[in-house]
Amino acid sequence: MLALIVPLFIAAIVQGFALSKVGIVPLFWIVGGALGAIGCGLFYTMDAYTSTGKWIGY
């Protein structure tokens, strides 16, 4: 659980600083949605026989 909370906490802080500099909210929505879709697609390809290299790379 801690491995999920710490990166999300850091990402929220970085996003706050980036948003204050850029000021374009929909840009973050589009980029975040695209990264989320790519991440979900990568995790969908994993199964019990996925190699360790793919686990680390994903």
mmCIF file of the N, C-alpha and C atoms, coordinates in Angstrom:
data_MODEL
# 
_entry.id   MODEL 
# 
loop_
_atom_site.group_PDB 
_atom_site.id 
_atom_site.type_symbol 
_atom_site.label_atom_id 
_atom_site.label_alt_id 
_atom_site.label_comp_id 
_atom_site.label_asym_id 
_atom_site.label_entity_id 
_atom_site.label_seq_id 
_atom_site.pdbx_PDB_ins_code 
_atom_site.Cartn_x 
_atom_site.Cartn_y 
_atom_site.Cartn_z 
_atom_site.occupancy 
_atom_site.B_iso_or_equiv 
_atom_site.pdbx_formal_charge 
_atom_site.auth_seq_id 
_atom_site.auth_comp_id 
_atom_site.auth_asym_id 
_atom_site.auth_atom_id 
_atom_site.pdbx_PDB_model_num 
ATOM 1   N N  . MET A 1 1  ? 0.814  -1.173  0.000   1.00 0.00 ? 1  MET A N  1 
ATOM 2   C CA . MET A 1 1  ? 0.000  0.000   0.000   1.00 0.00 ? 1  MET A CA 1 
ATOM 3   C C  . MET A 1 1  ? 0.876  1.262   0.000   1.00 0.00 ? 1  MET A C  1 
ATOM 4   N N  . LEU A 1 2  ? 1.943  1.219   0.747   1.00 0.00 ? 2  LEU A N  1 
ATOM 5   C CA . LEU A 1 2  ? 2.846  2.364   0.804   1.00 0.00 ? 2  LEU A CA 1 
ATOM 6   C C  . LEU A 1 2  ? 3.516  2.615   -0.542  1.00 0.00 ? 2  LEU A C  1 
ATOM 7   N N  . ALA A 1 3  ? 3.760  1.545   -1.291  1.00 0.00 ? 3  ALA A N  1 
ATOM 8   C CA . ALA A 1 3  ? 4.374  1.684   -2.611  1.00 0.00 ? 3  ALA A CA 1 
ATOM 9   C C  . ALA A 1 3  ? 3.444  2.391   -3.592  1.00 0.00 ? 3  ALA A C  1 
ATOM 10  N N  . LEU A 1 4  ? 2.171  2.442   -3.323  1.00 0.00 ? 4  LEU A N  1 
ATOM 11  C CA . LEU A 1 4  ? 1.218  3.163   -4.166  1.00 0.00 ? 4  LEU A CA 1 
ATOM 12  C C  . LEU A 1 4  ? 1.014  4.585   -3.669  1.00 0.00 ? 4  LEU A C  1 
ATOM 13  N N  . ILE A 1 5  ? 0.976  4.775   -2.369  1.00 0.00 ? 5  ILE A N  1 
ATOM 14  C CA . ILE A 1 5  ? 0.667  6.080   -1.797  1.00 0.00 ? 5  ILE A CA 1 
ATOM 15  C C  . ILE A 1 5  ? 1.798  7.077   -2.010  1.00 0.00 ? 5  ILE A C  1 
ATOM 16  N N  . VAL A 1 6  ? 3.039  6.677   -1.813  1.00 0.00 ? 6  VAL A N  1 
ATOM 17  C CA . VAL A 1 6  ? 4.166  7.606   -1.928  1.00 0.00 ? 6  VAL A CA 1 
ATOM 18  C C  . VAL A 1 6  ? 4.305  8.180   -3.341  1.00 0.00 ? 6  VAL A C  1 
ATOM 19  N N  . PRO A 1 7  ? 4.304  7.374   -4.407  1.00 0.00 ? 7  PRO A N  1 
ATOM 20  C CA . PRO A 1 7  ? 4.393  7.976   -5.744  1.00 0.00 ? 7  PRO A CA 1 
ATOM 21  C C  . PRO A 1 7  ? 3.195  8.860   -6.085  1.00 0.00 ? 7  PRO A C  1 
ATOM 22  N N  . LEU A 1 8  ? 2.002  8.499   -5.636  1.00 0.00 ? 8  LEU A N  1 
ATOM 23  C CA . LEU A 1 8  ? 0.831  9.336   -5.886  1.00 0.00 ? 8  LEU A CA 1 
ATOM 24  C C  . LEU A 1 8  ? 0.938  10.663  -5.146  1.00 0.00 ? 8  LEU A C  1 
ATOM 25  N N  . PHE A 1 9  ? 1.471  10.645  -3.957  1.00 0.00 ? 9  PHE A N  1 
ATOM 26  C CA . PHE A 1 9  ? 1.682  11.865  -3.184  1.00 0.00 ? 9  PHE A CA 1 
ATOM 27  C C  . PHE A 1 9  ? 2.676  12.783  -3.889  1.00 0.00 ? 9  PHE A C  1 
ATOM 28  N N  . ILE A 1 10 ? 3.774  12.212  -4.349  1.00 0.00 ? 10 ILE A N  1 
ATOM 29  C CA . ILE A 1 10 ? 4.794  12.995  -5.067  1.00 0.00 ? 10 ILE A CA 1 
ATOM 30  C C  . ILE A 1 10 ? 4.241  13.522  -6.381  1.00 0.00 ? 10 ILE A C  1 
ATOM 31  N N  . ALA A 1 11 ? 3.487  12.700  -7.098  1.00 0.00 ? 11 ALA A N  1 
ATOM 32  C CA . ALA A 1 11 ? 2.897  13.126  -8.366  1.00 0.00 ? 11 ALA A CA 1 
ATOM 33  C C  . ALA A 1 11 ? 1.904  14.260  -8.159  1.00 0.00 ? 11 ALA A C  1 
ATOM 34  N N  . ALA A 1 12 ? 1.142  14.235  -7.090  1.00 0.00 ? 12 ALA A N  1 
ATOM 35  C CA . ALA A 1 12 ? 0.192  15.307  -6.809  1.00 0.00 ? 12 ALA A CA 1 
ATOM 36  C C  . ALA A 1 12 ? 0.904  16.627  -6.548  1.00 0.00 ? 12 ALA A C  1 
ATOM 37  N N  . ILE A 1 13 ? 2.019  16.584  -5.835  1.00 0.00 ? 13 ILE A N  1 
ATOM 38  C CA . ILE A 1 13 ? 2.790  17.794  -5.575  1.00 0.00 ? 13 ILE A CA 1 
ATOM 39  C C  . ILE A 1 13 ? 3.388  18.331  -6.863  1.00 0.00 ? 13 ILE A C  1 
ATOM 40  N N  . VAL A 1 14 ? 3.970  17.454  -7.672  1.00 0.00 ? 14 VAL A N  1 
ATOM 41  C CA . VAL A 1 14 ? 4.569  17.878  -8.944  1.00 0.00 ? 14 VAL A CA 1 
ATOM 42  C C  . VAL A 1 14 ? 3.497  18.440  -9.869  1.00 0.00 ? 14 VAL A C  1 
ATOM 43  N N  . GLN A 1 15 ? 2.343  17.808  -9.914  1.00 0.00 ? 15 GLN A N  1 
ATOM 44  C CA . GLN A 1 15 ? 1.269  18.306  -10.768 1.00 0.00 ? 15 GLN A CA 1 
ATOM 45  C C  . GLN A 1 15 ? 0.798  19.683  -10.309 1.00 0.00 ? 15 GLN A C  1 
ATOM 46  N N  . GLY A 1 16 ? 0.751  19.917  -9.019  1.00 0.00 ? 16 GLY A N  1 
ATOM 47  C CA . GLY A 1 16 ? 0.369  21.230  -8.508  1.00 0.00 ? 16 GLY A CA 1 
ATOM 48  C C  . GLY A 1 16 ? 1.324  22.312  -8.948  1.00 0.00 ? 16 GLY A C  1 
ATOM 49  N N  . PHE A 1 17 ? 2.626  22.044  -8.868  1.00 0.00 ? 17 PHE A N  1 
ATOM 50  C CA . PHE A 1 17 ? 3.617  23.012  -9.329  1.00 0.00 ? 17 PHE A CA 1 
ATOM 51  C C  . PHE A 1 17 ? 3.528  23.211  -10.844 1.00 0.00 ? 17 PHE A C  1 
ATOM 52  N N  . ALA A 1 18 ? 3.387  22.119  -11.584 1.00 0.00 ? 18 ALA A N  1 
ATOM 53  C CA . ALA A 1 18 ? 3.313  22.230  -13.048 1.00 0.00 ? 18 ALA A CA 1 
ATOM 54  C C  . ALA A 1 18 ? 2.060  22.979  -13.477 1.00 0.00 ? 18 ALA A C  1 
ATOM 55  N N  . LEU A 1 19 ? 0.964  22.738  -12.800 1.00 0.00 ? 19 LEU A N  1 
ATOM 56  C CA . LEU A 1 19 ? -0.279 23.426  -13.147 1.00 0.00 ? 19 LEU A CA 1 
ATOM 57  C C  . LEU A 1 19 ? -0.182 24.916  -12.866 1.00 0.00 ? 19 LEU A C  1 
ATOM 58  N N  . SER A 1 20 ? 0.505  25.284  -11.791 1.00 0.00 ? 20 SER A N  1 
ATOM 59  C CA . SER A 1 20 ? 0.662  26.702  -11.504 1.00 0.00 ? 20 SER A CA 1 
ATOM 60  C C  . SER A 1 20 ? 1.556  27.391  -12.532 1.00 0.00 ? 20 SER A C  1 
ATOM 61  N N  . LYS A 1 21 ? 2.471  26.671  -13.133 1.00 0.00 ? 21 LYS A N  1 
ATOM 62  C CA . LYS A 1 21 ? 3.348  27.242  -14.158 1.00 0.00 ? 21 LYS A CA 1 
ATOM 63  C C  . LYS A 1 21 ? 2.695  27.269  -15.531 1.00 0.00 ? 21 LYS A C  1 
ATOM 64  N N  . VAL A 1 22 ? 2.002  26.186  -15.912 1.00 0.00 ? 22 VAL A N  1 
ATOM 65  C CA . VAL A 1 22 ? 1.417  26.077  -17.245 1.00 0.00 ? 22 VAL A CA 1 
ATOM 66  C C  . VAL A 1 22 ? 0.053  26.748  -17.287 1.00 0.00 ? 22 VAL A C  1 
ATOM 67  N N  . GLY A 1 23 ? -0.806 26.422  -16.346 1.00 0.00 ? 23 GLY A N  1 
ATOM 68  C CA . GLY A 1 23 ? -2.120 27.026  -16.259 1.00 0.00 ? 23 GLY A CA 1 
ATOM 69  C C  . GLY A 1 23 ? -3.164 26.456  -17.206 1.00 0.00 ? 23 GLY A C  1 
ATOM 70  N N  . ILE A 1 24 ? -2.863 25.379  -17.889 1.00 0.00 ? 24 ILE A N  1 
ATOM 71  C CA . ILE A 1 24 ? -3.804 24.771  -18.823 1.00 0.00 ? 24 ILE A CA 1 
ATOM 72  C C  . ILE A 1 24 ? -4.263 23.439  -18.239 1.00 0.00 ? 24 ILE A C  1 
ATOM 73  N N  . VAL A 1 25 ? -5.437 23.441  -17.624 1.00 0.00 ? 25 VAL A N  1 
ATOM 74  C CA . VAL A 1 25 ? -5.930 22.244  -16.949 1.00 0.00 ? 25 VAL A CA 1 
ATOM 75  C C  . VAL A 1 25 ? -6.253 21.112  -17.923 1.00 0.00 ? 25 VAL A C  1 
ATOM 76  N N  . PRO A 1 26 ? -6.970 21.359  -19.043 1.00 0.00 ? 26 PRO A N  1 
ATOM 77  C CA . PRO A 1 26 ? -7.305 20.239  -19.940 1.00 0.00 ? 26 PRO A CA 1 
ATOM 78  C C  . PRO A 1 26 ? -6.078 19.514  -20.500 1.00 0.00 ? 26 PRO A C  1 
ATOM 79  N N  . LEU A 1 27 ? -4.955 20.195  -20.588 1.00 0.00 ? 27 LEU A N  1 
ATOM 80  C CA . LEU A 1 27 ? -3.725 19.541  -21.042 1.00 0.00 ? 27 LEU A CA 1 
ATOM 81  C C  . LEU A 1 27 ? -3.365 18.396  -20.103 1.00 0.00 ? 27 LEU A C  1 
ATOM 82  N N  . PHE A 1 28 ? -3.459 18.619  -18.807 1.00 0.00 ? 28 PHE A N  1 
ATOM 83  C CA . PHE A 1 28 ? -3.147 17.584  -17.826 1.00 0.00 ? 28 PHE A CA 1 
ATOM 84  C C  . PHE A 1 28 ? -4.173 16.458  -17.872 1.00 0.00 ? 28 PHE A C  1 
ATOM 85  N N  . TRP A 1 29 ? -5.439 16.796  -18.149 1.00 0.00 ? 29 TRP A N  1 
ATOM 86  C CA . TRP A 1 29 ? -6.473 15.763  -18.256 1.00 0.00 ? 29 TRP A CA 1 
ATOM 87  C C  . TRP A 1 29 ? -6.201 14.847  -19.432 1.00 0.00 ? 29 TRP A C  1 
ATOM 88  N N  . ILE A 1 30 ? -5.818 15.423  -20.554 1.00 0.00 ? 30 ILE A N  1 
ATOM 89  C CA . ILE A 1 30 ? -5.571 14.622  -21.763 1.00 0.00 ? 30 ILE A CA 1 
ATOM 90  C C  . ILE A 1 30 ? -4.336 13.749  -21.583 1.00 0.00 ? 30 ILE A C  1 
ATOM 91  N N  . VAL A 1 31 ? -3.253 14.340  -21.101 1.00 0.00 ? 31 VAL A N  1 
ATOM 92  C CA . VAL A 1 31 ? -2.009 13.578  -20.904 1.00 0.00 ? 31 VAL A CA 1 
ATOM 93  C C  . VAL A 1 31 ? -2.211 12.498  -19.844 1.00 0.00 ? 31 VAL A C  1 
ATOM 94  N N  . GLY A 1 32 ? -2.881 12.832  -18.749 1.00 0.00 ? 32 GLY A N  1 
ATOM 95  C CA . GLY A 1 32 ? -3.127 11.856  -17.694 1.00 0.00 ? 32 GLY A CA 1 
ATOM 96  C C  . GLY A 1 32 ? -4.009 10.714  -18.161 1.00 0.00 ? 32 GLY A C  1 
ATOM 97  N N  . GLY A 1 33 ? -5.037 11.042  -18.939 1.00 0.00 ? 33 GLY A N  1 
ATOM 98  C CA . GLY A 1 33 ? -5.908 9.994   -19.477 1.00 0.00 ? 33 GLY A CA 1 
ATOM 99  C C  . GLY A 1 33 ? -5.181 9.073   -20.431 1.00 0.00 ? 33 GLY A C  1 
ATOM 100 N N  . ALA A 1 34 ? -4.320 9.660   -21.269 1.00 0.00 ? 34 ALA A N  1 
ATOM 101 C CA . ALA A 1 34 ? -3.554 8.837   -22.212 1.00 0.00 ? 34 ALA A CA 1 
ATOM 102 C C  . ALA A 1 34 ? -2.576 7.924   -21.472 1.00 0.00 ? 34 ALA A C  1 
ATOM 103 N N  . LEU A 1 35 ? -1.875 8.461   -20.480 1.00 0.00 ? 35 LEU A N  1 
ATOM 104 C CA . LEU A 1 35 ? -0.941 7.632   -19.712 1.00 0.00 ? 35 LEU A CA 1 
ATOM 105 C C  . LEU A 1 35 ? -1.674 6.544   -18.932 1.00 0.00 ? 35 LEU A C  1 
ATOM 106 N N  . GLY A 1 36 ? -2.846 6.875   -18.393 1.00 0.00 ? 36 GLY A N  1 
ATOM 107 C CA . GLY A 1 36 ? -3.634 5.877   -17.679 1.00 0.00 ? 36 GLY A CA 1 
ATOM 108 C C  . GLY A 1 36 ? -4.092 4.757   -18.588 1.00 0.00 ? 36 GLY A C  1 
ATOM 109 N N  . ALA A 1 37 ? -4.526 5.105   -19.801 1.00 0.00 ? 37 ALA A N  1 
ATOM 110 C CA . ALA A 1 37 ? -4.969 4.081   -20.754 1.00 0.00 ? 37 ALA A CA 1 
ATOM 111 C C  . ALA A 1 37 ? -3.810 3.183   -21.180 1.00 0.00 ? 37 ALA A C  1 
ATOM 112 N N  . ILE A 1 38 ? -2.656 3.783   -21.404 1.00 0.00 ? 38 ILE A N  1 
ATOM 113 C CA . ILE A 1 38 ? -1.471 2.988   -21.780 1.00 0.00 ? 38 ILE A CA 1 
ATOM 114 C C  . ILE A 1 38 ? -1.074 2.062   -20.633 1.00 0.00 ? 38 ILE A C  1 
ATOM 115 N N  . GLY A 1 39 ? -1.079 2.577   -19.407 1.00 0.00 ? 39 GLY A N  1 
ATOM 116 C CA . GLY A 1 39 ? -0.739 1.751   -18.246 1.00 0.00 ? 39 GLY A CA 1 
ATOM 117 C C  . GLY A 1 39 ? -1.699 0.595   -18.053 1.00 0.00 ? 39 GLY A C  1 
ATOM 118 N N  . CYS A 1 40 ? -2.998 0.865   -18.209 1.00 0.00 ? 40 CYS A N  1 
ATOM 119 C CA . CYS A 1 40 ? -3.990 -0.214  -18.086 1.00 0.00 ? 40 CYS A CA 1 
ATOM 120 C C  . CYS A 1 40 ? -3.804 -1.259  -19.171 1.00 0.00 ? 40 CYS A C  1 
ATOM 121 N N  . GLY A 1 41 ? -3.477 -0.809  -20.378 1.00 0.00 ? 41 GLY A N  1 
ATOM 122 C CA . GLY A 1 41 ? -3.235 -1.759  -21.464 1.00 0.00 ? 41 GLY A CA 1 
ATOM 123 C C  . GLY A 1 41 ? -2.023 -2.637  -21.192 1.00 0.00 ? 41 GLY A C  1 
ATOM 124 N N  . LEU A 1 42 ? -0.976 -2.048  -20.631 1.00 0.00 ? 42 LEU A N  1 
ATOM 125 C CA . LEU A 1 42 ? 0.215  -2.834  -20.300 1.00 0.00 ? 42 LEU A CA 1 
ATOM 126 C C  . LEU A 1 42 ? -0.086 -3.850  -19.200 1.00 0.00 ? 42 LEU A C  1 
ATOM 127 N N  . PHE A 1 43 ? -0.801 -3.432  -18.171 1.00 0.00 ? 43 PHE A N  1 
ATOM 128 C CA . PHE A 1 43 ? -1.135 -4.363  -17.099 1.00 0.00 ? 43 PHE A CA 1 
ATOM 129 C C  . PHE A 1 43 ? -2.086 -5.456  -17.567 1.00 0.00 ? 43 PHE A C  1 
ATOM 130 N N  . TYR A 1 44 ? -2.911 -5.165  -18.539 1.00 0.00 ? 44 TYR A N  1 
ATOM 131 C CA . TYR A 1 44 ? -3.835 -6.167  -19.069 1.00 0.00 ? 44 TYR A CA 1 
ATOM 132 C C  . TYR A 1 44 ? -3.088 -7.300  -19.764 1.00 0.00 ? 44 TYR A C  1 
ATOM 133 N N  . THR A 1 45 ? -1.898 -7.019  -20.308 1.00 0.00 ? 45 THR A N  1 
ATOM 134 C CA . THR A 1 45 ? -1.126 -8.041  -21.009 1.00 0.00 ? 45 THR A CA 1 
ATOM 135 C C  . THR A 1 45 ? -0.366 -8.956  -20.049 1.00 0.00 ? 45 THR A C  1 
ATOM 136 N N  . MET A 1 46 ? -0.354 -8.650  -18.758 1.00 0.00 ? 46 MET A N  1 
ATOM 137 C CA . MET A 1 46 ? 0.389  -9.462  -17.800 1.00 0.00 ? 46 MET A CA 1 
ATOM 138 C C  . MET A 1 46 ? -0.443 -10.656 -17.360 1.00 0.00 ? 46 MET A C  1 
ATOM 139 N N  . ASP A 1 47 ? 0.249  -11.755 -17.076 1.00 0.00 ? 47 ASP A N  1 
ATOM 140 C CA . ASP A 1 47 ? -0.400 -12.931 -16.521 1.00 0.00 ? 47 ASP A CA 1 
ATOM 141 C C  . ASP A 1 47 ? 0.577  -13.634 -15.588 1.00 0.00 ? 47 ASP A C  1 
ATOM 142 N N  . ALA A 1 48 ? 0.275  -14.843 -15.193 1.00 0.00 ? 48 ALA A N  1 
ATOM 143 C CA . ALA A 1 48 ? 1.111  -15.565 -14.231 1.00 0.00 ? 48 ALA A CA 1 
ATOM 144 C C  . ALA A 1 48 ? 2.473  -15.938 -14.808 1.00 0.00 ? 48 ALA A C  1 
ATOM 145 N N  . TYR A 1 49 ? 2.584  -15.966 -16.128 1.00 0.00 ? 49 TYR A N  1 
ATOM 146 C CA . TYR A 1 49 ? 3.839  -16.401 -16.752 1.00 0.00 ? 49 TYR A CA 1 
ATOM 147 C C  . TYR A 1 49 ? 4.625  -15.243 -17.364 1.00 0.00 ? 49 TYR A C  1 
ATOM 148 N N  . THR A 1 50 ? 4.304  -14.024 -17.011 1.00 0.00 ? 50 THR A N  1 
ATOM 149 C CA . THR A 1 50 ? 5.027  -12.858 -17.524 1.00 0.00 ? 50 THR A CA 1 
ATOM 150 C C  . THR A 1 50 ? 6.414  -12.829 -16.905 1.00 0.00 ? 50 THR A C  1 
ATOM 151 N N  . SER A 1 51 ? 7.416  -12.507 -17.709 1.00 0.00 ? 51 SER A N  1 
ATOM 152 C CA . SER A 1 51 ? 8.793  -12.520 -17.232 1.00 0.00 ? 51 SER A CA 1 
ATOM 153 C C  . SER A 1 51 ? 9.034  -11.374 -16.236 1.00 0.00 ? 51 SER A C  1 
ATOM 154 N N  . THR A 1 52 ? 10.080 -11.544 -15.447 1.00 0.00 ? 52 THR A N  1 
ATOM 155 C CA . THR A 1 52 ? 10.425 -10.539 -14.446 1.00 0.00 ? 52 THR A CA 1 
ATOM 156 C C  . THR A 1 52 ? 10.801 -9.227  -15.096 1.00 0.00 ? 52 THR A C  1 
ATOM 157 N N  . GLY A 1 53 ? 11.447 -9.269  -16.250 1.00 0.00 ? 53 GLY A N  1 
ATOM 158 C CA . GLY A 1 53 ? 11.816 -8.047  -16.953 1.00 0.00 ? 53 GLY A CA 1 
ATOM 159 C C  . GLY A 1 53 ? 10.618 -7.191  -17.302 1.00 0.00 ? 53 GLY A C  1 
ATOM 160 N N  . LYS A 1 54 ? 9.529  -7.824  -17.723 1.00 0.00 ? 54 LYS A N  1 
ATOM 161 C CA . LYS A 1 54 ? 8.312  -7.066  -18.041 1.00 0.00 ? 54 LYS A CA 1 
ATOM 162 C C  . LYS A 1 54 ? 7.673  -6.497  -16.766 1.00 0.00 ? 54 LYS A C  1 
ATOM 163 N N  . TRP A 1 55 ? 7.725  -7.271  -15.683 1.00 0.00 ? 55 TRP A N  1 
ATOM 164 C CA . TRP A 1 55 ? 7.175  -6.745  -14.422 1.00 0.00 ? 55 TRP A CA 1 
ATOM 165 C C  . TRP A 1 55 ? 7.920  -5.480  -14.011 1.00 0.00 ? 55 TRP A C  1 
ATOM 166 N N  . ILE A 1 56 ? 9.230  -5.498  -14.121 1.00 0.00 ? 56 ILE A N  1 
ATOM 167 C CA . ILE A 1 56 ? 10.028 -4.338  -13.741 1.00 0.00 ? 56 ILE A CA 1 
ATOM 168 C C  . ILE A 1 56 ? 9.833  -3.190  -14.711 1.00 0.00 ? 56 ILE A C  1 
ATOM 169 N N  . GLY A 1 57 ? 9.800  -3.500  -15.996 1.00 0.00 ? 57 GLY A N  1 
ATOM 170 C CA . GLY A 1 57 ? 9.639  -2.466  -17.010 1.00 0.00 ? 57 GLY A CA 1 
ATOM 171 C C  . GLY A 1 57 ? 8.300  -1.771  -16.955 1.00 0.00 ? 57 GLY A C  1 
ATOM 172 N N  . TYR A 1 58 ? 7.257  -2.495  -16.614 1.00 0.00 ? 58 TYR A N  1 
ATOM 173 C CA . TYR A 1 58 ? 5.923  -1.896  -16.559 1.00 0.00 ? 58 TYR A CA 1 
ATOM 174 C C  . TYR A 1 58 ? 5.819  -1.012  -15.339 1.00 0.00 ? 58 TYR A C  1 
# 
